[in-house]
């Protein structure tokens, strides 16, 4: 019989990054080693003819710029005009999720989800960040006062968690 190791357990009190959770639709750009350019939604490959809110059409129009992302899969949110909360925008935007990689240099047609907190994970930081977002509004679309919530990226566990202002209201007024 093969021995099955017990997995290593990540320490909870380690670095995390909390970003704004945008309410749009998941989007993906994949660039293969041989230069193939693919677009995806959360669950499938899409094309300009079989699209998801116009993302594939937009991506193909910006292919020259998006190829600068390089080989790999680049996940983000396609959001704005006509998608979910709309954020009072006149256009749609593609915001990349990987804030460590795309904080400084990225294609001009791309945004990055806003970082709201960097530091050691604890429930107070999560609650305070969510309360801040609810009070001041979206950081991705300043002036929009109905942001969706936050994403917590726990670096040691390499996992994401989400908390939304409307659906995760149990945090209000309670101690962890």
C-alpha positions as CSV (number, residue, x, y, z in Angstrom):
1,X,0.0,0.0,0.0
2,X,1.3,3.5,-0.9
3,X,1.9,5.8,2.1
4,X,-0.3,9.0,2.1
5,X,1.3,11.9,3.7
6,X,-0.7,14.4,5.8
7,X,-0.6,17.7,4.1
8,X,1.4,20.6,5.6
9,X,-0.8,23.1,7.4
10,X,-0.4,26.8,6.6
11,X,-0.1,29.2,9.5
12,X,-3.1,31.5,9.7
13,X,-1.2,34.6,10.9
14,X,0.8,35.1,7.8
15,X,0.8,37.8,5.1
16,X,-2.3,38.4,3.1
17,X,-3.5,40.9,0.4
18,X,-7.0,42.2,0.5
19,X,-8.3,43.6,-2.8
20,X,-11.7,45.1,-3.9
21,X,-14.0,42.4,-5.2
22,X,-15.4,43.7,-8.5
23,X,-18.9,42.7,-9.6
24,X,-18.6,41.9,-13.2
25,X,-17.7,38.6,-15.0
26,X,-14.6,36.5,-14.7
27,X,-12.3,36.9,-17.7
28,X,-9.2,35.1,-18.9
29,X,-6.4,35.7,-21.4
30,X,-4.2,32.7,-22.1
31,X,-1.1,33.0,-24.2
32,X,0.6,29.7,-25.1
33,X,4.3,29.0,-25.7
34,X,3.7,28.9,-29.4
35,X,1.9,32.3,-29.4
36,X,-1.7,31.1,-29.4
37,X,-4.1,33.8,-28.0
38,X,-7.1,32.4,-26.2
39,X,-10.0,34.1,-24.2
40,X,-12.1,32.5,-21.5
41,X,-14.8,33.1,-19.0
42,X,-14.9,31.4,-15.6
43,X,-16.1,28.1,-17.1
44,X,-15.3,28.0,-20.8
45,X,-13.3,29.3,-23.8
46,X,-15.0,32.2,-25.6
47,X,-14.6,33.8,-29.0
48,X,-15.9,37.0,-30.6
49,X,-18.7,34.9,-32.1
50,X,-19.5,33.1,-28.9
51,X,-18.7,35.8,-26.3
52,X,-19.3,36.7,-22.7
53,X,-20.4,40.4,-22.4
54,X,-18.1,41.3,-25.3
55,X,-14.8,40.4,-23.6
56,X,-13.5,38.2,-26.4
57,X,-14.2,40.8,-29.0
58,X,-12.5,43.5,-26.9
59,X,-9.5,41.2,-26.2
60,X,-9.0,40.5,-29.9
61,X,-9.2,44.2,-30.7
62,X,-6.5,44.7,-28.1
63,X,-4.5,41.6,-28.9
64,X,-1.3,43.5,-29.7
65,X,-1.2,45.1,-26.3
66,X,-2.5,42.0,-24.4
67,X,0.3,39.8,-25.9
68,X,2.6,41.9,-23.6
69,X,1.1,39.8,-20.7
70,X,3.4,37.0,-21.9
71,X,3.0,33.2,-21.8
72,X,0.5,32.0,-19.2
73,X,-3.0,32.4,-18.0
74,X,-4.0,35.9,-16.9
75,X,-7.2,36.0,-14.9
76,X,-9.2,39.2,-14.2
77,X,-12.6,40.8,-14.0
78,X,-14.5,42.2,-17.0
79,X,-16.7,44.9,-15.5
80,X,-18.4,48.2,-16.0
81,X,-21.1,49.4,-18.5
82,X,-23.8,46.8,-18.9
83,X,-22.3,44.2,-16.5
84,X,-23.7,43.5,-13.0
85,X,-23.4,46.7,-10.9
86,X,-22.2,48.7,-13.9
87,X,-20.3,51.1,-11.6
88,X,-21.7,54.2,-13.4
89,X,-19.1,53.7,-16.1
90,X,-19.5,54.5,-19.8
91,X,-17.1,51.7,-20.7
92,X,-16.1,48.2,-19.8
93,X,-12.8,47.5,-18.1
94,X,-10.5,44.5,-17.7
95,X,-8.8,44.4,-14.3
96,X,-6.2,41.8,-13.6
97,X,-6.2,39.9,-10.3
98,X,-2.5,39.3,-9.8
99,X,-1.6,42.5,-8.0
100,X,2.0,41.3,-7.2
101,X,2.8,40.8,-10.9
102,X,0.9,43.7,-12.5
103,X,1.1,46.5,-9.9
104,X,3.5,48.6,-11.9
105,X,3.9,47.6,-15.6
106,X,1.0,46.2,-17.6
107,X,-0.6,46.8,-21.0
108,X,-2.3,50.2,-21.2
109,X,-5.7,48.6,-21.9
110,X,-5.6,46.7,-18.5
111,X,-6.4,47.8,-15.0
112,X,-5.5,45.9,-11.7
113,X,-7.9,45.2,-8.9
114,X,-7.3,47.8,-6.1
115,X,-5.2,46.7,-3.1
116,X,-7.0,47.8,0.1
117,X,-4.7,46.1,2.7
118,X,-1.3,44.3,2.8
119,X,-0.2,42.7,6.1
120,X,-0.6,39.9,8.5
121,X,-4.0,38.2,8.2
122,X,-6.4,38.7,11.0
123,X,-10.2,39.0,11.2
124,X,-9.9,42.6,12.4
125,X,-8.0,43.6,9.2
126,X,-10.7,41.9,7.2
127,X,-13.6,43.5,9.0
128,X,-11.9,47.0,9.0
129,X,-11.2,46.7,5.3
130,X,-14.8,45.7,4.5
131,X,-16.1,48.6,6.7
132,X,-13.8,51.0,5.0
133,X,-14.9,49.9,1.5
134,X,-18.6,50.2,2.5
135,X,-18.0,53.7,4.0
136,X,-15.9,55.3,1.2
137,X,-17.1,53.3,-1.8
138,X,-15.4,51.6,-4.7
139,X,-11.7,52.3,-5.1
140,X,-11.8,50.9,-8.7
141,X,-14.6,53.3,-9.7
142,X,-14.3,56.3,-7.3
143,X,-17.6,57.8,-6.5
144,X,-19.5,54.6,-6.8
145,X,-21.0,53.9,-3.4
146,X,-22.2,50.3,-3.8
147,X,-19.0,48.2,-4.0
148,X,-19.5,44.5,-3.8
149,X,-16.9,43.5,-1.2
150,X,-13.4,42.1,-0.8
151,X,-11.1,39.3,-1.8
152,X,-8.6,38.0,0.8
153,X,-5.5,36.3,-0.7
154,X,-3.8,34.3,2.0
155,X,-0.2,33.9,0.8
156,X,0.9,31.0,3.0
157,X,-2.2,28.9,2.1
158,X,-2.2,30.2,-1.5
159,X,-6.0,30.5,-1.3
160,X,-8.6,33.2,-1.8
161,X,-11.7,34.0,0.3
162,X,-14.4,36.5,-0.5
163,X,-16.6,38.6,1.7
164,X,-19.4,40.7,0.3
165,X,-21.0,43.7,2.0
166,X,-24.6,42.6,1.3
167,X,-24.3,38.8,1.9
168,X,-21.7,38.7,4.6
169,X,-23.3,41.1,7.0
170,X,-22.7,38.9,10.0
171,X,-19.5,40.7,10.6
172,X,-21.3,44.0,11.4
173,X,-21.1,44.8,15.1
174,X,-19.7,41.4,16.2
175,X,-16.3,40.5,17.5
176,X,-14.5,37.6,15.8
